[in-house]
Amino acid sequence: MKANVFPLLRLMSLAMLYAGAAIVVIQAAWITYGVGVRYILNSPDGMVTEATALLLVPVAFLGVSYALLNHSYPKVSLIRDRLPKGIQFWVDKFNMLVMLMVGSFFLAASSKAMFKSISSGAASEILLWPRFYFWIPVVIALLSFCITALCMLIWGDPPEEENTTTLDEDIHSQDAT
């Protein structure tokens, strides 16, 4: 089962990562337009500020699952690395449990916000976009994070992909030639 679940989690995390990257590109273009309109045409556009602010929250969470799968979160391992391997295993499990609990808290909070915004029909002030549009990607991203953290807590690290190389391997192979 581990061999089937982690590739699916990788695919889902990459899709969310690319969606986040697309949102960042849209935000950059929209902000550039807003700056041009404000300072060149002397006609500020209020939609730019609100839209980029509303899109900031989904962008912040769309990469969390990818970061977890690729061990991209900062770790302080000065003490952990000096412990025996058996204790390191349990420290890593505890660390993943804490990450799962924090992710679950954020998932519960964002789910509550999404359901409340759906039931209230709340919309943004200038654009009049329904607020739940911005909570749906956050809930999906945090659900993916929690599923990934749970799988990593149960089964450990995902298996390494066979056909990929790391940046260090690429650099060393170029040095050898």
Disulfide bonds with the S-S distance in Angstrom:
none
